[in-house]
Amino acid sequence: YADMRIRTKRLQIPHPRMFEREFVVRPLLEVL
């Protein structure tokens, strides 16, 4: 799944600004 990407009018995965979102970054840092 590492290279899997989805892009439609309403959805983009991975989100281009996901690392600017604390609710994404904080749990990731806890795992690392």
Biopython code that builds the backbone (N, CA, C, O; Angstrom):
import numpy as np
from Bio.PDB.StructureBuilder import StructureBuilder

atoms = [
    (1, "TYR", "N", (0.797, -1.208, 0.000)),
    (1, "TYR", "CA", (0.000, 0.000, 0.000)),
    (1, "TYR", "C", (0.837, 1.268, 0.000)),
    (1, "TYR", "O", (0.283, 2.364, -0.093)),
    (2, "ALA", "N", (2.119, 1.153, 0.099)),
    (2, "ALA", "CA", (2.983, 2.325, 0.224)),
    (2, "ALA", "C", (2.868, 3.268, -0.969)),
    (2, "ALA", "O", (2.988, 4.483, -0.814)),
    (3, "ASP", "N", (2.641, 2.724, -2.135)),
    (3, "ASP", "CA", (2.550, 3.559, -3.335)),
    (3, "ASP", "C", (1.109, 3.844, -3.753)),
    (3, "ASP", "O", (0.874, 4.472, -4.785)),
    (4, "MET", "N", (0.147, 3.386, -2.958)),
    (4, "MET", "CA", (-1.256, 3.564, -3.311)),
    (4, "MET", "C", (-1.686, 5.015, -3.118)),
    (4, "MET", "O", (-1.427, 5.615, -2.074)),
    (5, "ARG", "N", (-2.331, 5.562, -4.113)),
    (5, "ARG", "CA", (-2.822, 6.942, -4.054)),
    (5, "ARG", "C", (-4.215, 6.991, -4.662)),
    (5, "ARG", "O", (-4.519, 6.286, -5.625)),
    (6, "ILE", "N", (-5.058, 7.842, -4.076)),
    (6, "ILE", "CA", (-6.413, 8.053, -4.574)),
    (6, "ILE", "C", (-6.601, 9.545, -4.752)),
    (6, "ILE", "O", (-6.259, 10.333, -3.871)),
    (7, "ARG", "N", (-7.140, 9.927, -5.883)),
    (7, "ARG", "CA", (-7.412, 11.347, -6.109)),
    (7, "ARG", "C", (-8.691, 11.488, -6.919)),
    (7, "ARG", "O", (-8.766, 11.092, -8.082)),
    (8, "THR", "N", (-9.691, 12.062, -6.269)),
    (8, "THR", "CA", (-10.952, 12.379, -6.923)),
    (8, "THR", "C", (-11.259, 13.842, -6.632)),
    (8, "THR", "O", (-10.463, 14.527, -5.989)),
    (9, "LYS", "N", (-12.405, 14.326, -7.097)),
    (9, "LYS", "CA", (-12.784, 15.712, -6.811)),
    (9, "LYS", "C", (-12.943, 15.957, -5.313)),
    (9, "LYS", "O", (-12.641, 17.045, -4.824)),
    (10, "ARG", "N", (-13.417, 14.946, -4.587)),
    (10, "ARG", "CA", (-13.736, 15.123, -3.174)),
    (10, "ARG", "C", (-12.762, 14.452, -2.218)),
    (10, "ARG", "O", (-12.832, 14.686, -1.011)),
    (11, "LEU", "N", (-11.862, 13.631, -2.719)),
    (11, "LEU", "CA", (-11.007, 12.851, -1.834)),
    (11, "LEU", "C", (-9.604, 12.750, -2.404)),
    (11, "LEU", "O", (-9.415, 12.498, -3.594)),
    (12, "GLN", "N", (-8.627, 12.951, -1.535)),
    (12, "GLN", "CA", (-7.234, 12.763, -1.933)),
    (12, "GLN", "C", (-6.513, 12.045, -0.799)),
    (12, "GLN", "O", (-6.438, 12.543, 0.325)),
    (13, "ILE", "N", (-5.983, 10.863, -1.116)),
    (13, "ILE", "CA", (-5.261, 10.044, -0.143)),
    (13, "ILE", "C", (-3.914, 9.689, -0.733)),
    (13, "ILE", "O", (-3.870, 9.146, -1.837)),
    (14, "PRO", "N", (-2.830, 9.963, -0.067)),
    (14, "PRO", "CA", (-2.748, 10.657, 1.215)),
    (14, "PRO", "C", (-3.048, 12.148, 1.050)),
    (14, "PRO", "O", (-2.808, 12.731, -0.007)),
    (15, "HIS", "N", (-3.567, 12.736, 2.093)),
    (15, "HIS", "CA", (-3.898, 14.163, 2.060)),
    (15, "HIS", "C", (-2.605, 14.961, 1.938)),
    (15, "HIS", "O", (-1.646, 14.673, 2.654)),
    (16, "PRO", "N", (-2.549, 15.951, 1.056)),
    (16, "PRO", "CA", (-1.300, 16.681, 0.813)),
    (16, "PRO", "C", (-0.778, 17.460, 2.026)),
    (16, "PRO", "O", (0.419, 17.733, 2.114)),
    (17, "ARG", "N", (-1.666, 17.819, 2.959)),
    (17, "ARG", "CA", (-1.215, 18.583, 4.124)),
    (17, "ARG", "C", (-1.420, 17.815, 5.425)),
    (17, "ARG", "O", (-1.593, 18.422, 6.482)),
    (18, "MET", "N", (-1.403, 16.495, 5.357)),
    (18, "MET", "CA", (-1.696, 15.715, 6.565)),
    (18, "MET", "C", (-0.688, 15.958, 7.684)),
    (18, "MET", "O", (-1.046, 15.878, 8.859)),
    (19, "PHE", "N", (0.555, 16.251, 7.342)),
    (19, "PHE", "CA", (1.556, 16.460, 8.388)),
    (19, "PHE", "C", (1.465, 17.837, 9.024)),
    (19, "PHE", "O", (2.229, 18.146, 9.939)),
    (20, "GLU", "N", (0.552, 18.659, 8.556)),
    (20, "GLU", "CA", (0.276, 19.948, 9.189)),
    (20, "GLU", "C", (-0.840, 19.818, 10.221)),
    (20, "GLU", "O", (-1.143, 20.781, 10.926)),
    (21, "ARG", "N", (-1.453, 18.639, 10.317)),
    (21, "ARG", "CA", (-2.586, 18.402, 11.204)),
    (21, "ARG", "C", (-2.104, 17.721, 12.481)),
    (21, "ARG", "O", (-1.540, 16.628, 12.435)),
    (22, "GLU", "N", (-2.328, 18.366, 13.608)),
    (22, "GLU", "CA", (-1.864, 17.800, 14.878)),
    (22, "GLU", "C", (-2.505, 16.447, 15.160)),
    (22, "GLU", "O", (-1.854, 15.566, 15.721)),
    (23, "PHE", "N", (-3.775, 16.265, 14.781)),
    (23, "PHE", "CA", (-4.442, 14.991, 15.044)),
    (23, "PHE", "C", (-3.855, 13.847, 14.223)),
    (23, "PHE", "O", (-4.156, 12.683, 14.490)),
    (24, "VAL", "N", (-3.037, 14.152, 13.245)),
    (24, "VAL", "CA", (-2.317, 13.129, 12.484)),
    (24, "VAL", "C", (-0.916, 12.946, 13.059)),
    (24, "VAL", "O", (-0.460, 11.819, 13.255)),
    (25, "VAL", "N", (-0.245, 14.045, 13.323)),
    (25, "VAL", "CA", (1.161, 14.011, 13.729)),
    (25, "VAL", "C", (1.344, 13.453, 15.140)),
    (25, "VAL", "O", (2.239, 12.639, 15.368)),
    (26, "ARG", "N", (0.510, 13.877, 16.084)),
    (26, "ARG", "CA", (0.693, 13.461, 17.480)),
    (26, "ARG", "C", (0.644, 11.936, 17.650)),
    (26, "ARG", "O", (1.564, 11.377, 18.248)),
    (27, "PRO", "N", (-0.380, 11.245, 17.156)),
    (27, "PRO", "CA", (-0.377, 9.782, 17.299)),
    (27, "PRO", "C", (0.791, 9.113, 16.571)),
    (27, "PRO", "O", (1.334, 8.113, 17.041)),
    (28, "LEU", "N", (1.166, 9.665, 15.440)),
    (28, "LEU", "CA", (2.296, 9.106, 14.704)),
    (28, "LEU", "C", (3.575, 9.192, 15.530)),
    (28, "LEU", "O", (4.360, 8.244, 15.562)),
    (29, "LEU", "N", (3.783, 10.312, 16.190)),
    (29, "LEU", "CA", (4.972, 10.478, 17.030)),
    (29, "LEU", "C", (4.959, 9.529, 18.221)),
    (29, "LEU", "O", (6.017, 9.080, 18.662)),
    (30, "GLU", "N", (3.788, 9.220, 18.743)),
    (30, "GLU", "CA", (3.690, 8.278, 19.861)),
    (30, "GLU", "C", (4.094, 6.875, 19.432)),
    (30, "GLU", "O", (4.672, 6.126, 20.220)),
    (31, "VAL", "N", (3.799, 6.521, 18.207)),
    (31, "VAL", "CA", (4.139, 5.190, 17.697)),
    (31, "VAL", "C", (5.632, 5.092, 17.409)),
    (31, "VAL", "O", (6.256, 4.058, 17.649)),
    (32, "LEU", "N", (6.188, 6.165, 16.902)),
    (32, "LEU", "CA", (7.610, 6.162, 16.568)),
    (32, "LEU", "C", (8.403, 6.336, 17.828)),
    (32, "LEU", "O", (9.633, 6.363, 17.785)),
]
sb = StructureBuilder()
sb.init_structure("model")
sb.init_model(0)
sb.init_chain("A")
sb.init_seg("    ")
for serial, (resi, resn, name, xyz) in enumerate(atoms, 1):
    if name == "N":
        sb.init_residue(resn, " ", resi, " ")
    sb.init_atom(name, np.array(xyz, "f"), 0.0, 1.0, " ", f" {name:<3s}", serial, name[0])
structure = sb.get_structure()
